[in-house]
Amino acid sequence: PQAQAMADLAKQALAKELGIDASAVTVISATPVEWNDSSLGCAKPGQTYLQVITSGYLLRLEANGRGYEYHTDGRNQVVQCTP
Protein backbone atom coordinates (compact mmCIF):
# COMPACT_ATOMS: atom_id res chain seq x y z
CA PRO A 1 0.00 0.00 0.00
CA GLN A 2 2.80 2.46 0.83
CA ALA A 3 4.65 1.80 -2.45
CA GLN A 4 1.41 2.30 -4.37
CA ALA A 5 0.71 5.59 -2.60
CA MET A 6 4.21 6.88 -3.38
CA ALA A 7 3.93 5.70 -7.00
CA ASP A 8 0.63 7.57 -7.33
CA LEU A 9 2.27 10.77 -5.99
CA ALA A 10 5.14 10.40 -8.46
CA LYS A 11 2.74 9.76 -11.35
CA GLN A 12 0.79 12.90 -10.46
CA ALA A 13 3.99 14.97 -10.21
CA LEU A 14 5.26 13.77 -13.59
CA ALA A 15 1.88 14.20 -15.24
CA LYS A 16 1.68 17.78 -13.95
CA GLU A 17 5.21 18.52 -15.17
CA LEU A 18 4.48 17.13 -18.64
CA GLY A 19 0.94 18.52 -18.86
CA ILE A 20 -0.62 15.10 -19.39
CA ASP A 21 -3.14 12.95 -17.55
CA ALA A 22 -1.71 10.73 -14.79
CA SER A 23 -3.26 7.71 -16.53
CA ALA A 24 -0.69 8.23 -19.34
CA VAL A 25 2.17 7.56 -16.88
CA THR A 26 3.24 3.95 -16.31
CA VAL A 27 5.08 2.70 -13.23
CA ILE A 28 7.85 0.40 -14.45
CA SER A 29 9.23 -0.47 -11.02
CA ALA A 30 9.07 0.50 -7.34
CA THR A 31 12.08 -0.59 -5.31
CA PRO A 32 12.36 -0.05 -1.52
CA VAL A 33 15.54 1.88 -0.69
CA GLU A 34 17.28 3.33 2.36
CA TRP A 35 18.74 6.68 1.29
CA ASN A 36 21.90 7.89 3.10
CA ASP A 37 20.37 11.28 3.92
CA SER A 38 17.27 13.39 3.45
CA SER A 39 18.32 14.36 -0.10
CA LEU A 40 16.86 11.00 -1.17
CA GLY A 41 19.91 10.38 -3.32
CA CYS A 42 19.35 13.59 -5.30
CA ALA A 43 21.56 16.11 -3.51
CA LYS A 44 21.75 19.56 -5.08
CA PRO A 45 24.88 21.70 -4.76
CA GLY A 46 24.65 24.32 -2.03
CA GLN A 47 21.81 22.56 -0.19
CA THR A 48 22.13 20.99 3.24
CA TYR A 49 20.38 17.78 4.20
CA LEU A 50 19.68 15.88 7.39
CA GLN A 51 22.25 13.13 7.81
CA VAL A 52 19.78 10.38 8.66
CA ILE A 53 18.95 7.12 6.95
CA THR A 54 15.69 7.79 5.10
CA SER A 55 13.51 4.89 3.98
CA GLY A 56 11.70 5.33 0.70
CA TYR A 57 11.41 4.09 -2.87
CA LEU A 58 13.23 4.31 -6.17
CA LEU A 59 10.50 4.60 -8.80
CA ARG A 60 11.00 4.17 -12.52
CA LEU A 61 8.21 5.69 -14.59
CA GLU A 62 7.50 5.99 -18.28
CA ALA A 63 5.52 8.61 -20.17
CA ASN A 64 5.44 9.53 -23.85
CA GLY A 65 7.98 6.77 -24.57
CA ARG A 66 10.57 8.25 -22.22
CA GLY A 67 11.85 6.97 -18.86
CA TYR A 68 11.91 9.00 -15.64
CA GLU A 69 13.30 8.29 -12.18
CA TYR A 70 11.71 9.50 -8.97
CA HIS A 71 13.03 9.07 -5.44
CA THR A 72 10.72 9.20 -2.42
CA ASP A 73 10.73 9.11 1.31
CA GLY A 74 8.18 6.82 2.92
CA ARG A 75 5.60 9.51 3.56
CA ASN A 76 4.91 12.32 1.09
CA GLN A 77 8.07 13.57 -0.60
CA VAL A 78 8.80 12.71 -4.24
CA VAL A 79 11.62 14.21 -6.29
CA GLN A 80 12.55 13.65 -9.90
CA CYS A 81 16.16 12.55 -9.98
CA THR A 82 18.38 12.23 -13.04
CA PRO A 83 20.71 9.27 -12.60
C-alpha positions in Angstrom: 0.0 0.0 0.0 2.8 2.5 0.8 4.6 1.8 -2.4 1.4 2.3 -4.4 0.7 5.6 -2.6 4.2 6.9 -3.4 3.9 5.7 -7.0 0.6 7.6 -7.3 2.3 10.8 -6.0 5.1 10.4 -8.5 2.7 9.8 -11.3 0.8 12.9 -10.5 4.0 15.0 -10.2 5.3 13.8 -13.6 1.9 14.2 -15.2 1.7 17.8 -14.0 5.2 18.5 -15.2 4.5 17.1 -18.6 0.9 18.5 -18.9 -0.6 15.1 -19.4 -3.1 12.9 -17.5 -1.7 10.7 -14.8 -3.3 7.7 -16.5 -0.7 8.2 -19.3 2.2 7.6 -16.9 3.2 4.0 -16.3 5.1 2.7 -13.2 7.8 0.4 -14.4 9.2 -0.5 -11.0 9.1 0.5 -7.3 12.1 -0.6 -5.3 12.4 -0.1 -1.5 15.5 1.9 -0.7 17.3 3.3 2.4 18.7 6.7 1.3 21.9 7.9 3.1 20.4 11.3 3.9 17.3 13.4 3.4 18.3 14.4 -0.1 16.9 11.0 -1.2 19.9 10.4 -3.3 19.3 13.6 -5.3 21.6 16.1 -3.5 21.7 19.6 -5.1 24.9 21.7 -4.8 24.6 24.3 -2.0 21.8 22.6 -0.2 22.1 21.0 3.2 20.4 17.8 4.2 19.7 15.9 7.4 22.2 13.1 7.8 19.8 10.4 8.7 18.9 7.1 6.9 15.7 7.8 5.1 13.5 4.9 4.0 11.7 5.3 0.7 11.4 4.1 -2.9 13.2 4.3 -6.2 10.5 4.6 -8.8 11.0 4.2 -12.5 8.2 5.7 -14.6 7.5 6.0 -18.3 5.5 8.6 -20.2 5.4 9.5 -23.9 8.0 6.8 -24.6 10.6 8.3 -22.2 11.8 7.0 -18.9 11.9 9.0 -15.6 13.3 8.3 -12.2 11.7 9.5 -9.0 13.0 9.1 -5.4 10.7 9.2 -2.4 10.7 9.1 1.3 8.2 6.8 2.9 5.6 9.5 3.6 4.9 12.3 1.1 8.1 13.6 -0.6 8.8 12.7 -4.2 11.6 14.2 -6.3 12.6 13.6 -9.9 16.2 12.6 -10.0 18.4 12.2 -13.0 20.7 9.3 -12.6 
